[in-house]
Amino acid sequence: MNHLSDQPHLDKIRAALLAAMLQRAAFEGWTAAALQNAARETRTDPGAVELACPLGVIDLLRYWSRELDRDMLAMLEKADLSAMRVRERVTFAVRARIDAIGDENREAASRAAARLATPDALMAGKQLIWQSADAIWRALGDPSTDYNYYTKRAILSAVLGSTLMVWFEGDNERTDRFLDRRIENVMQFERFKGKVRQAKEKWPDPLAALSRIRYGTGKARPRRM
């Protein structure tokens, strides 16, 4: 759950700290010491840092992920999604989320992923990737509310996370090919689920079948003694 306050003055502090951190995180990592250096560089009072990011760099990473999601959604709003098939929309959205990071911040993002994989930040990392997947499905107009709501987001979280790992290696063309394969796997799974749903609609009602076995096909039922 994102506990960060959306107060503009706090976001202004976070934005300044993030800009400074992105310049040093590729070399220093997302550490408390690097955050202190960023605070000194931006002349941010330690009390203001504590107020804006009570959990330190973890909260700053939450803020960055939220901003990247907003940038991605802005790209989706500008695109003609209606002219795309579902798989094209999902592929475009995942690529937009990666493009929002930018090649210049690739190493900083890689170090961020490593930080979010540590025990004290693991839950936050899972929440952030889930929130990004949820933002994508909502932007694409996903109407699901049942178990499909969760399976779609879980699957897309895995696709986004694994694609980012490939992108961190620095080969954009390989990343595109990997993403295309993963999306194809997702679509195959969705087609499989569709076939299962269609088959289930043709399955006989087990209660009705048992009733026919016990009472026969007629309407008469045994009278109670």
GIBELWO-V481097 format. One record per pair of residues at least 24 apart in sequence whose ideal C-beta (glycine too) atoms are under 6 Angstrom apart, sorted by sequence separation. I is the first residue (numbers start at 1). J is the second residue. D is the distance in whole Angstrom. If there is no record, write none. Layout:
i:I j:J d:D
i:I j:J d:D
//
This chain:
i:32 j:56 d:6
i:72 j:96 d:5
i:133 j:157 d:4
i:72 j:97 d:4
i:16 j:42 d:5
i:30 j:57 d:4
i:130 j:157 d:5
i:133 j:160 d:6
i:72 j:100 d:5
i:129 j:157 d:5
i:71 j:100 d:4
i:155 j:186 d:6
i:68 j:100 d:4
i:129 j:161 d:5
i:13 j:48 d:5
i:97 j:132 d:6
i:14 j:52 d:5
i:13 j:52 d:4
i:10 j:52 d:5
i:18 j:60 d:6
i:17 j:60 d:6
i:93 j:136 d:4
i:18 j:64 d:6
i:14 j:63 d:4
i:61 j:112 d:6
i:89 j:140 d:5
i:4 j:62 d:6
i:110 j:168 d:4
i:2 j:62 d:6
i:58 j:121 d:5
i:65 j:128 d:4
i:69 j:132 d:6
i:76 j:139 d:5
i:58 j:124 d:5
i:69 j:135 d:5
i:73 j:139 d:6
i:94 j:160 d:6
i:98 j:167 d:6
i:26 j:107 d:4
i:30 j:111 d:6
i:26 j:108 d:5
i:29 j:111 d:5
i:30 j:112 d:6
i:22 j:105 d:6
i:25 j:108 d:4
i:30 j:115 d:4
i:22 j:108 d:5
i:25 j:111 d:5
i:91 j:183 d:5
i:90 j:183 d:6
i:87 j:183 d:5
i:87 j:187 d:5
//
